[in-house]
């Protein structure tokens, strides 16, 4: 068991090894076996089956939706998409200046 990631992985490689054998790690991911990639001994990335990645994204979406519902239930404010985009572009333009 890898103490840092908290799950069993027999396929942990360094960045250098991952680069040299990327196709092999992609093939393993297709077979359902994740590869954890380390840099200086610490996990920094993973090559995982796409189904695992999609499940993670879906879980994150559900969590964010629940958080938004909780904020609204507590009387939180809402904004329109136009307001949100305007704020995002204002922040981005301010950082670029």
C-alpha positions in Angstrom: 0.0 0.0 0.0 1.3 3.4 -0.9 1.1 5.5 2.2 1.0 8.8 0.3 -1.9 8.0 -2.1 -3.8 5.7 0.3 -4.4 2.9 -2.3 -2.7 -0.2 -3.5 -0.6 0.3 -6.6 1.9 -2.0 -8.0 2.6 0.3 -10.9 4.4 3.4 -9.6 7.0 4.9 -11.9 9.2 8.0 -12.1 8.6 10.7 -14.6 11.5 9.5 -16.6 10.2 5.9 -16.7 6.7 7.2 -17.6 8.1 9.1 -20.6 10.1 6.1 -21.8 7.2 3.7 -21.6 4.1 5.9 -22.0 2.4 3.5 -24.4 2.7 0.7 -21.9 1.1 2.8 -19.2 -1.7 3.8 -21.5 -2.3 0.1 -22.4 -2.4 -0.8 -18.7 -4.9 2.0 -18.1 -7.1 0.5 -20.9 -6.9 -2.8 -19.0 -8.0 -1.0 -15.7 -4.6 -0.7 -14.1 -3.6 2.9 -13.0 0.0 4.1 -13.0 1.1 6.6 -10.4 3.9 8.9 -11.6 6.4 10.3 -9.1 8.8 13.1 -9.0 11.5 13.1 -6.4 9.7 10.3 -4.7 6.3 12.1 -4.4 3.2 11.2 -6.5 2.5 14.0 -8.9 0.2 12.5 -11.6 -1.6 9.3 -12.6 -2.5 7.6 -15.9 -5.9 6.1 -15.1 -8.7 4.3 -17.0 -10.9 6.9 -18.7 -13.9 5.4 -16.8 -12.2 6.2 -13.5 -11.5 9.8 -14.7 -15.1 10.3 -15.8 -16.4 8.9 -12.5 -14.1 11.4 -10.6 -15.4 14.3 -12.7 -19.0 13.3 -12.2 -18.4 13.0 -8.4 -16.8 16.5 -8.4 -19.8 17.9 -10.3 -22.2 16.3 -7.8 -20.2 17.7 -4.9 -20.2 21.2 -6.4 -23.9 21.0 -7.1 -24.6 20.0 -3.5 -22.5 22.9 -2.2 -24.3 25.3 -4.4 -27.7 24.0 -3.2 -26.6 24.4 0.4 -25.5 28.0 -0.2 -28.9 28.8 -1.9 -30.8 27.1 1.0 -29.0 29.4 3.4 -30.1 32.5 1.4 -27.0 32.9 -0.7 -27.0 35.1 -3.7 -27.1 34.1 -7.3 -25.6 35.7 -10.4 -26.4 35.5 -14.0 -24.0 33.8 -16.5 -23.3 37.3 -18.0 -22.3 38.6 -14.6 -20.1 35.6 -13.9 -18.3 35.9 -17.3 -17.8 39.6 -16.8 -16.2 39.0 -13.4 -14.0 36.3 -14.8 -12.8 38.4 -17.7 -12.2 41.4 -15.5 -10.1 39.3 -13.1 -8.1 37.8 -16.1 -7.5 41.2 -17.7 -6.5 42.6 -14.3 -3.9 39.8 -13.9 -2.5 40.4 -17.4 -1.9 44.1 -16.8 
